[in-house]
Amino acid sequence: MTSVAPSPAPEAPAVLALPKDVRRVDVVADLHLHAADAATAGAFLRHLTQAPFDALLILGDLFEVWVGDDLLDDPGADGALARQVAAALHAVARTRPVALLHGNRDFLLGTRFAAASGATMLSDPARLDWSGWRWLLSHGDAWCLDDTDYQRFRAEVREAAWQRAFLALPLQERLAQARALRARSQAHQARRLQAGLPWADVDEAVAAQARRAADADGVIHGHTHRPAAHCMADGAPRLVLSDWDAHAQPPRLQVLSLLPQGAWRTGPVGA
């Protein structure tokens, strides 16, 4: 990996504090839910109704693509799935905290989806303060500095002017553009693999700097699709979430459950 000098220290992140009676916090990311994959969506919906968690954190890319909150009005399959997921999250949020970070696929999730789902929208990164432990939460894409093409794209689409112009387009045109962009991204990744180039990973020095600036005890992120538990240079844990794919062999439907006093475990959906 190319060495990247740490950037100036970031501002302290917003803090998410959970009720004292919470005993298990489930954390997921990169579900990439879409209408053509009923199995993965069904697994997530079952987890919402069956798993005994006390709070739920979604660290980005809940959806494969999100082109604006008016997707909730779409009469087609994409809109139907959006409404189903929002309703299921809202049912959970009536009794348990639900919080959500933007990912690189669903960075246009807005206030209407937040209201429909009952989820608290978090800035990225955010810090979870709970049971004597502080976790820095991020989607992780902003830390993948070696992926320079993506970082240029990310900077462009996070600009308010770009988002206003994109959201002014008709819904179906936005959906078509998003699908075309996804196809180009997949082709780009395929070319990288054929050339023997590795998948982009987070720059650990930048992640460590963010952890120190946030005064956090550990880091949790997704995006890279490289599930693992790393020990950073200073001994702090960096937990990387799995993506979800019910069709993989074996299926990738992993949930990270945070437990009191900094303990954690991973397990299958619904457990």
C-alpha positions as CSV (number, residue, x, y, z in Angstrom):
1,M,0.0,0.0,0.0
2,T,1.2,3.5,-0.8
3,S,2.1,5.4,2.3
4,V,-0.2,8.4,2.9
5,A,0.7,11.1,5.3
6,P,-2.0,11.6,8.0
7,S,-4.2,14.6,7.3
8,P,-4.8,17.3,9.9
9,A,-6.6,16.1,13.0
10,P,-10.4,16.0,12.4
11,E,-13.0,17.6,14.5
12,A,-14.4,15.6,17.4
13,P,-17.4,13.5,16.1
14,A,-20.9,13.6,17.3
15,V,-21.6,11.2,20.2
16,L,-24.3,8.6,20.3
17,A,-25.2,7.6,23.8
18,L,-27.5,4.6,24.4
19,P,-29.8,3.9,27.4
20,K,-28.1,2.1,30.3
21,D,-30.4,-0.9,30.1
22,V,-29.1,-1.8,26.6
23,R,-27.2,-5.1,26.8
24,R,-26.6,-5.9,23.1
25,V,-26.0,-3.6,20.1
26,D,-26.1,-5.1,16.7
27,V,-23.9,-3.5,14.0
28,V,-24.2,-4.2,10.3
29,A,-23.0,-2.6,7.0
30,D,-22.9,-3.1,3.3
31,L,-26.2,-5.0,3.0
32,H,-26.7,-3.6,-0.5
33,L,-30.4,-4.3,-0.5
34,H,-32.1,-4.2,-3.9
35,A,-35.3,-5.5,-5.4
36,A,-33.6,-8.2,-7.5
37,D,-32.2,-9.9,-4.3
38,A,-35.2,-11.0,-2.2
39,A,-33.1,-13.5,-0.2
40,T,-30.7,-11.0,1.3
41,A,-33.5,-8.5,2.0
42,G,-35.5,-11.3,3.6
43,A,-32.6,-12.2,5.8
44,F,-32.3,-8.7,7.1
45,L,-36.1,-8.4,7.7
46,R,-36.0,-11.6,9.6
47,H,-33.2,-10.4,11.8
48,L,-35.2,-7.3,12.7
49,T,-38.1,-9.4,13.9
50,Q,-36.2,-12.4,15.5
51,A,-32.9,-11.3,16.9
52,P,-32.8,-10.2,20.6
53,F,-30.8,-7.0,20.1
54,D,-31.4,-3.9,22.2
55,A,-30.1,-1.3,19.6
56,L,-29.2,-1.4,15.9
57,L,-26.5,0.5,14.1
58,I,-26.2,0.4,10.3
59,L,-22.9,1.7,9.1
60,G,-23.7,2.6,5.5
61,D,-24.8,0.9,2.3
62,L,-28.1,-0.4,3.6
63,F,-29.2,-0.1,0.0
64,E,-27.4,-1.0,-3.2
65,V,-28.4,2.4,-4.5
66,W,-30.5,5.3,-3.2
67,V,-31.2,8.1,-5.7
68,G,-33.4,10.3,-3.4
69,D,-36.1,9.9,-0.8
70,D,-38.8,10.1,-3.5
71,L,-37.8,6.5,-4.1
72,L,-40.4,5.8,-1.4
73,D,-43.1,6.9,-3.9
74,D,-41.9,4.7,-6.7
75,P,-44.7,2.2,-7.6
76,G,-42.1,-0.3,-8.9
77,A,-40.1,-3.0,-7.1
78,D,-37.4,-0.6,-5.9
79,G,-40.0,1.6,-4.2
80,A,-41.8,-1.4,-2.7
81,L,-38.5,-2.6,-1.1
82,A,-37.7,0.8,0.2
83,R,-41.1,1.1,1.9
84,Q,-40.9,-2.4,3.3
85,V,-37.4,-1.8,4.8
86,A,-38.4,1.6,6.2
87,A,-41.6,0.1,7.8
88,A,-39.6,-2.7,9.3
89,L,-37.0,-0.4,10.8
90,H,-39.7,1.9,12.1
91,A,-41.3,-1.0,13.9
92,V,-38.0,-1.7,15.7
93,A,-37.4,2.0,16.4
94,R,-40.7,2.2,18.4
95,T,-39.0,0.3,21.2
96,R,-35.3,0.2,20.5
97,P,-32.7,2.7,19.2
98,V,-31.9,2.6,15.5
99,A,-29.1,4.7,14.0
100,L,-27.8,4.9,10.5
101,L,-24.7,6.2,8.7
102,H,-24.5,7.1,5.0
103,G,-22.5,4.8,2.8
104,N,-21.0,5.3,-0.7
105,R,-24.1,3.8,-2.3
106,D,-26.8,5.5,-0.2
107,F,-25.3,8.8,0.6
108,L,-28.5,10.5,-0.6
109,L,-30.6,9.0,2.2
110,G,-32.4,12.0,3.7
111,T,-34.7,13.3,6.3
112,R,-37.8,11.7,4.7
113,F,-36.3,8.3,4.9
114,A,-35.2,9.0,8.5
115,A,-38.7,9.9,9.4
116,A,-40.2,6.8,7.6
117,S,-37.7,4.4,9.3
118,G,-37.5,6.0,12.7
119,A,-33.7,5.9,12.4
120,T,-31.3,8.6,13.8
121,M,-29.0,9.7,11.0
122,L,-25.4,10.0,12.2
123,S,-22.6,12.0,10.8
124,D,-19.5,10.0,9.7
125,P,-17.6,9.3,11.8
126,A,-19.6,9.2,15.0
127,R,-18.7,7.9,18.4
128,L,-20.7,5.4,20.4
129,D,-20.4,5.8,24.1
130,W,-21.9,2.9,25.9
131,S,-21.2,0.6,28.9
132,G,-17.8,2.0,29.7
133,W,-16.5,1.8,26.1
134,R,-16.2,4.3,23.2
135,W,-16.4,3.0,19.6
136,L,-15.6,5.2,16.6
137,L,-18.1,4.3,13.9
138,S,-17.6,5.0,10.2
139,H,-18.6,3.6,6.8
140,G,-14.9,3.6,6.1
141,D,-14.8,4.9,2.5
142,A,-13.3,8.2,3.4
143,W,-10.3,6.4,4.8
144,C,-9.5,4.5,1.6
145,L,-7.1,7.1,0.4
146,D,-5.2,4.9,-2.0
147,D,-8.4,4.6,-4.1
148,T,-7.8,8.0,-5.7
149,D,-10.4,7.6,-8.4
150,Y,-13.1,6.9,-5.8
151,Q,-12.0,9.8,-3.6
152,R,-12.4,12.2,-6.5
153,F,-15.8,10.8,-7.2
154,R,-16.7,11.0,-3.5
155,A,-15.7,14.6,-3.3
156,E,-17.8,15.5,-6.3
157,V,-21.1,13.8,-5.3
158,R,-20.9,15.0,-1.7
159,E,-21.1,18.6,-3.0
160,A,-24.4,20.3,-2.4
161,A,-24.6,21.7,-5.9
162,W,-24.0,18.2,-7.5
163,Q,-26.8,16.8,-5.3
164,R,-29.2,19.5,-6.1
165,A,-28.7,19.0,-9.8
166,F,-29.0,15.2,-9.6
167,L,-32.1,15.3,-7.4
168,A,-33.7,17.7,-9.9
169,L,-33.7,14.9,-12.5
170,P,-36.7,12.6,-13.0
171,L,-36.6,9.6,-10.7
172,Q,-36.3,7.0,-13.5
173,E,-33.5,8.9,-15.0
174,R,-31.6,9.0,-11.7
175,L,-32.2,5.2,-11.3
176,A,-30.8,4.6,-14.8
177,Q,-27.8,6.7,-14.1
178,A,-27.1,4.9,-10.9
179,R,-27.3,1.5,-12.5
180,A,-25.0,2.6,-15.3
181,L,-22.5,4.0,-12.7
182,R,-22.7,0.7,-10.8
183,A,-22.0,-1.3,-13.9
184,R,-18.9,0.9,-14.6
185,S,-17.7,0.4,-11.1
186,Q,-18.0,-3.3,-11.3
187,A,-16.1,-3.3,-14.6
188,H,-13.4,-1.2,-13.0
189,Q,-13.0,-3.6,-10.1
190,A,-12.9,-6.5,-12.5
191,R,-10.1,-4.9,-14.4
192,R,-8.2,-4.3,-11.2
193,L,-8.5,-7.9,-10.2
194,Q,-7.4,-9.1,-13.6
195,A,-4.3,-6.8,-13.3
196,G,-3.5,-8.3,-9.9
197,L,-4.2,-5.1,-8.1
198,P,-5.7,-5.4,-4.5
199,W,-9.0,-4.2,-3.4
200,A,-8.8,-0.8,-1.8
201,D,-8.4,-0.8,2.0
202,V,-8.5,1.8,4.6
203,D,-5.3,3.7,5.5
204,E,-4.7,2.5,9.0
205,A,-2.7,5.6,10.0
206,V,-5.6,7.8,9.1
207,A,-8.1,5.6,10.9
208,A,-5.8,5.6,14.0
209,Q,-5.6,9.4,13.8
210,A,-9.4,9.6,13.7
211,R,-9.7,7.3,16.7
212,R,-7.3,9.3,18.7
213,A,-9.0,12.6,17.8
214,A,-12.3,11.1,18.8
215,D,-10.9,9.8,22.1
216,A,-12.3,6.4,21.2
217,D,-11.2,3.0,22.5
218,G,-11.8,1.2,19.2
219,V,-13.0,1.5,15.6
220,I,-15.7,-0.2,13.6
221,H,-16.3,0.3,9.9
222,G,-17.4,-1.4,6.7
223,H,-17.0,-0.6,3.0
224,T,-14.0,-2.8,2.3
225,H,-15.8,-6.2,2.4
226,R,-12.9,-7.6,4.3
227,P,-14.4,-8.7,7.6
228,A,-11.7,-9.0,10.3
229,A,-10.6,-8.0,13.7
230,H,-7.4,-6.1,13.5
231,C,-5.2,-4.9,16.3
232,M,-3.9,-1.4,15.5
233,A,-0.4,-0.3,16.2
234,D,-1.3,1.1,19.5
235,G,-3.3,-2.0,20.5
236,A,-6.8,-0.6,19.8
237,P,-9.2,-2.9,18.0
238,R,-10.4,-2.2,14.5
239,L,-13.4,-4.3,13.6
240,V,-14.3,-4.6,9.9
241,L,-17.8,-5.6,9.0
242,S,-18.8,-8.1,6.4
243,D,-20.9,-7.3,3.4
244,W,-24.1,-9.3,3.0
245,D,-24.9,-11.8,0.2
246,A,-27.4,-14.6,0.8
247,H,-26.4,-16.2,-2.5
248,A,-22.7,-16.6,-1.6
249,Q,-21.4,-20.1,-0.6
250,P,-21.5,-20.0,2.3
251,P,-23.9,-17.1,2.7
252,R,-22.4,-13.9,4.0
253,L,-25.0,-12.7,6.5
254,Q,-22.8,-11.7,9.4
255,V,-23.8,-9.5,12.4
256,L,-21.4,-7.9,14.8
257,S,-22.9,-7.8,18.3
258,L,-21.4,-5.4,20.8
259,L,-21.6,-6.4,24.4
260,P,-21.0,-4.5,27.7
261,Q,-17.5,-3.3,28.7
262,G,-16.1,-3.5,25.2
263,A,-16.8,-7.1,24.5
264,W,-18.1,-8.2,21.1
265,R,-18.9,-11.3,19.0
266,T,-19.9,-12.0,15.4
267,G,-22.7,-14.4,14.5
268,P,-25.2,-15.3,11.8
269,V,-28.3,-13.3,11.0
270,G,-31.2,-13.9,13.4
271,A,-29.0,-15.3,16.2
